[in-house]
């Protein structure tokens, strides 16, 4: 069996800085589409996209607010489909960077998870704070305590934010 992934020539594209196709000063999918022939001429046979999803960009797009759409600064799903089709027509594979350990605090799941009765509540690590919520809960990782603690008044709990204060960590124990 051929191990195709070992033979790829991968080019990672962070869309914001790659190529501005619509003249607004921000790289976008229109710019990527315009450079597919150039990438093929370089011998690239796989494009790896950094996150293209809607995001408040507090973490350079890695704080995803919606996994099912394209950030409006880059284009839309129809334009992405044109890029995908164009890449495939040139024999290129496309890999999407998918962040599955956290979301943006603006993601619908997180917003709904603040309600303890919500089916989304167990998507995130919610723990009661210490001293009546004045201090974050203990984690077993003392060095991480400074990163903990975004107090949610509605839930009267604290959620675990491993990377940044606006990137709540998803659990892997949910039944959904």
C-alpha positions in Angstrom: 0.0 0.0 0.0 1.4 3.4 -1.0 1.9 5.8 1.9 0.9 8.9 0.0 1.3 11.2 2.9 5.0 10.5 3.1 5.4 11.7 -0.5 3.6 15.1 -0.2 5.2 18.4 -0.8 3.2 20.5 1.6 2.8 24.3 1.6 1.2 25.8 4.6 -0.9 28.8 4.0 -1.9 31.3 6.6 -4.5 33.1 4.5 -4.2 36.5 6.1 -0.6 36.9 4.9 -0.5 34.8 1.8 -2.1 36.8 -1.0 -4.7 39.6 -1.1 -7.1 38.9 -3.9 -9.7 41.6 -3.3 -7.5 44.6 -2.5 -8.5 45.1 1.1 -5.0 44.5 2.5 -5.8 41.1 4.0 -4.9 37.8 2.3 -7.9 35.7 1.3 -9.2 32.8 -0.6 -9.5 34.8 -3.8 -5.7 35.3 -3.5 -5.1 31.6 -2.9 -7.3 30.8 -5.9 -5.2 33.1 -8.1 -2.0 31.4 -7.0 -2.9 27.7 -7.5 -1.0 27.4 -10.8 2.0 29.0 -9.2 1.9 26.6 -6.3 1.6 23.7 -8.8 4.6 25.0 -10.7 6.6 24.9 -7.5 5.9 21.2 -7.2 3.4 21.6 -4.3 0.9 18.8 -4.2 -0.7 19.6 -0.8 -2.0 22.8 0.7 -2.3 23.0 4.5 -4.6 25.8 5.6 -4.1 27.4 8.9 -7.6 28.1 10.5 -10.0 29.8 8.1 -13.0 29.6 10.4 -14.9 32.5 11.9 -12.9 33.8 14.8 -12.6 36.9 17.0 -8.8 36.5 16.2 -7.7 36.8 19.8 -5.4 33.9 19.0 -4.7 34.4 15.3 -7.7 32.3 14.2 -7.0 29.4 16.5 -9.9 30.6 18.7 -12.6 29.2 16.5 -16.1 30.5 16.9 -17.8 28.3 14.2 -16.3 25.1 12.8 -18.8 25.1 9.9 -18.1 28.3 8.1 -15.3 30.5 6.6 -14.2 33.7 8.2 -15.8 36.6 6.2 -12.4 38.3 5.8 -11.2 35.3 3.8 -14.3 34.7 1.7 -17.1 32.2 2.1 -17.9 28.5 1.7 -18.6 28.9 -2.0 -15.2 30.5 -2.6 -13.6 27.8 -0.5 -15.3 25.2 -2.6 -13.8 26.8 -5.7 -10.3 26.8 -4.1 -10.8 23.1 -3.1 -12.0 22.1 -6.6 -9.1 24.1 -8.2 -6.6 22.4 -6.0 -8.0 18.9 -6.8 -8.1 19.7 -10.5 -4.3 20.3 -10.2 -3.8 17.0 -8.3 -3.3 18.8 -4.9 -4.6 17.6 -1.6 -6.0 20.1 0.9 -5.6 19.8 4.7 -7.5 22.0 7.0 -6.0 22.9 10.4 -8.6 21.8 12.9 -8.3 22.9 16.5 -10.2 20.3 18.6 -9.0 21.0 22.1 -10.5 24.4 22.6 -12.9 26.9 21.1 -13.4 30.7 21.2 -15.4 32.0 24.2 -17.6 33.4 21.4 -18.5 29.9 20.1 -22.2 28.9 20.3 -21.3 25.8 22.4 -19.5 27.8 25.0 -22.1 30.5 25.2 -24.8 27.8 25.8 -22.6 25.9 28.2 -22.7 28.7 30.8 -26.1 27.4 31.8 -25.6 24.3 34.0 -28.8 22.7 32.6 -27.7 23.1 29.0 -26.7 19.9 27.1 -23.5 21.9 26.1 -22.5 22.3 29.7 -20.4 19.2 29.8 -18.5 20.2 26.6 -16.2 22.3 28.8 -14.5 21.9 32.2 -16.7 23.7 34.7 -15.6 23.6 38.3 -16.6 25.6 41.4 -14.0 28.1 42.4 -12.4 28.2 45.9 -13.4 30.7 48.5 -16.8 31.2 47.1 -15.6 31.7 43.6 -12.9 34.3 44.5 -10.1 31.9 43.5 -10.0 29.5 40.6 -10.3 25.8 41.4 -7.2 23.7 42.0 -6.1 21.8 38.9 -3.3 19.6 40.0 -1.0 21.7 37.8 0.1 24.6 40.0 1.9 26.4 37.1 -1.5 26.5 35.2 -3.5 28.2 37.9 -2.6 31.6 36.6 -4.3 30.7 33.3 -7.4 29.5 35.0 -10.3 31.4 35.9 -12.7 33.2 33.8 -15.6 33.6 36.2 -19.0 33.2 34.7 -21.6 35.0 36.7 -24.5 33.1 35.1 -23.1 29.7 36.0 -21.3 30.8 39.2 -18.5 28.4 38.1 -15.1 28.7 36.6 -14.0 27.1 33.3 -10.5 25.9 32.4 -8.7 27.9 29.8 -5.4 26.1 29.1 -3.9 28.4 26.4 -5.5 31.8 26.6 -8.1 33.4 28.7 -10.6 33.4 25.8 -10.0 29.8 24.7 -12.1 27.5 26.9 -10.8 24.0 26.8 -13.1 21.3 25.5 -13.6 18.0 27.5 -13.1 14.6 25.9 -15.5 12.9 28.3 -18.8 14.2 27.1 -21.2 11.6 25.9 -22.0 13.6 22.7 
